[in-house]
Structure formats: C-alpha cells, structure tokens
Amino acid sequence: MRNQRVVENERDVSVRAADTGAPDCLLRAADLQVLLGLSRAKIYRLMQENVLPTVRIGGSIRVPQRALAQWIEQNTRIGGAREGIGALPTDSVRNGAL
C-alpha cells in the first residue's frame, strides 16, 4: 500500500500531502523525518515532549500539516540563530554598532 512504504524524498511527501484533498493532512513520523531532516528518534522525542503539535489516533501519533507550518513559522528566528547562540546582540544592532 502507498501509505505503508517508506518515504524516499521530500517531493514524495509534499505530493502525497497535496493529493489528499483533505483540509489538513496528517503527517507521520517518517514524513516529518524527511521534511525536517531530523532522525526518527528526535521526531518521536519532540512529539513525546509536546514540542511538535500532535494528534493521537488510537496507537498512532500524527502531526497536522497546517499546525506544523504554523509551528515552523512561530519558531523561526531571523538569521536562524537565537540571541546568545551565534546571534548578534540586539543592543548592538539597535545602536548601529554593527
């Protein structure tokens, strides 16, 4: 079956999500692994710790595609770094020092 095979690339995930016609596609851990470029263990850890928005269906856990997009948008930092971790101090930027 199509849903049981391993996702081979990001294009496959996005095509499957777009082809469902559903208002909000539910993504599996394998889908997230490809989309986010993280290990399977890391994906499940983020789900377990409620970092990623999840939906439980019986024994399965899924992430709504729209909720994932919102989560990414809310957790995206300008320049890709948080202050104190490789980012420029905001005071230096405001004062025009850099």
C-alpha positions in Angstrom: 0.0 0.0 0.0 1.1 3.5 -0.7 0.9 4.7 2.9 3.0 1.8 4.2 6.0 2.4 2.1 9.0 4.4 3.3 9.0 8.0 2.2 12.0 8.3 -0.1 12.3 12.1 -0.6 10.7 15.4 0.2 8.9 15.7 -3.1 7.0 12.5 -2.4 5.8 13.8 1.0 4.6 17.1 -0.5 2.9 15.4 -3.4 1.1 13.0 -1.2 0.0 15.8 1.1 -1.3 17.9 -1.8 -3.1 15.0 -3.4 -5.2 14.0 -0.4 -7.7 16.8 -1.0 -8.2 16.9 2.8 -8.4 20.2 4.5 -5.5 19.3 6.8 -3.2 16.3 6.0 -1.8 14.3 9.0 1.9 13.7 8.7 3.6 10.5 10.0 7.0 10.5 11.8 8.6 9.2 8.5 7.2 12.2 6.7 8.5 14.6 9.3 11.9 12.9 9.3 12.2 13.8 5.6 10.7 17.3 5.8 12.6 18.4 8.8 15.8 16.5 8.2 15.8 15.0 11.7 16.3 11.5 13.0 13.3 9.2 13.7 14.3 9.2 17.4 14.4 13.0 17.5 11.0 13.3 15.8 9.4 11.0 18.4 11.1 12.8 21.2 9.7 16.2 20.0 6.3 14.6 19.8 6.5 13.0 23.2 7.7 16.3 24.8 4.8 18.1 23.2 7.2 20.4 21.2 5.5 19.5 18.0 1.7 19.8 17.7 0.3 16.2 17.6 -3.0 14.3 17.2 -3.4 10.8 18.6 -5.5 8.3 16.7 -5.6 5.0 18.6 -2.0 4.0 19.0 -0.8 6.3 16.2 0.5 9.8 16.5 0.4 12.3 13.7 1.2 16.0 13.1 -1.4 18.1 11.3 0.3 19.7 8.2 -1.1 23.1 8.9 -0.2 23.0 12.6 3.4 22.1 11.6 3.6 25.1 9.2 2.4 27.4 12.0 4.9 25.8 14.4 7.7 26.4 12.0 6.7 30.0 11.4 6.4 30.7 15.2 9.8 29.1 15.9 11.7 30.6 13.0 14.3 33.1 14.1 15.6 35.9 11.8 19.1 34.9 10.8 18.4 31.3 12.0 20.0 31.8 15.5 18.7 32.7 18.9 20.3 35.5 20.8 23.2 34.2 22.8 23.8 31.3 20.4 25.7 32.7 17.5 23.3 35.7 17.0 24.3 39.3 17.2 23.3 41.1 20.4 20.1 43.0 19.8 21.5 46.2 21.5 24.5 46.3 19.1 22.1 46.1 16.2 19.8 48.8 17.6 22.6 51.2 18.4 24.1 50.8 14.9 27.3 49.5 16.2 27.3 46.7 13.6 
